Amino acid sequence: MAKKMTVDQELCVGCGVCAGLCPDVFEMQDDGKAKVVSKNDCDHNEAINNCPVGAIETENI
């Protein structure tokens, strides 16, 4: 089953950990917060587990 990742903009503090771990998937925006920009493969669990505020979410699609 495919998963869709999102970044909760209310929670994101812009630390950049997700973009550092998966630069093809996450991008830092002008406001300093992360955004999912691709469905490319990366270790999603590592990005989710290392987000200090739990802003990365997945849902089955």
N, C-alpha and C positions, 0 to 999 in steps of 0.2 A: 504494500500500500504506500502510495506517495505521501510525502509530508510537505506542508507549506510552512516556512519559517517567517516570523514577523518580529519586529523590535517594537516594544511598547514605548512610544515616545514620551509618555508621562514619567516612566521609570528610568529611562536611559540617562546616564550621567556623562556620557561621552568619553569614557576611559580609553576606548579604542582596542580593548583586548580582543573582541570578536574580529575586528578588521585585521589585527595582527595575526590571529590564528587562521583566518579564512579570508584573505584579501580579495579573492575572486567572488566571494559571496556577499561580504559586507563592505560598505563604503561610509566614510565619515562625511556628513553633510556640512553645509556652510554654517548651520547653527550649532555644530559640534556634536550632534547626535548621530548614532549609527542608523543605517538603512540597509535592508536586504535588496541587492541589485541583481542577483543571479541565482539560478537554481543549481549551479555547479556543485560538484561533490566536494565535501570537506568533512572533517570530523565534527558534525553538528553537536554531538554530545559534549565534546570538549569545549566548544564555544558556549553552549548553554551552561555547563557546569562552572565555567570560569568567569561568567558575567557576575560582577560583584553585587548587582542589584536585582538579578533575575529578570531582566528585561527581554530576553530572547524567549520566544514561545514557538511551539510547533503545533500544528493541527493536521489531522489526516484529511486528505482530499480525494 
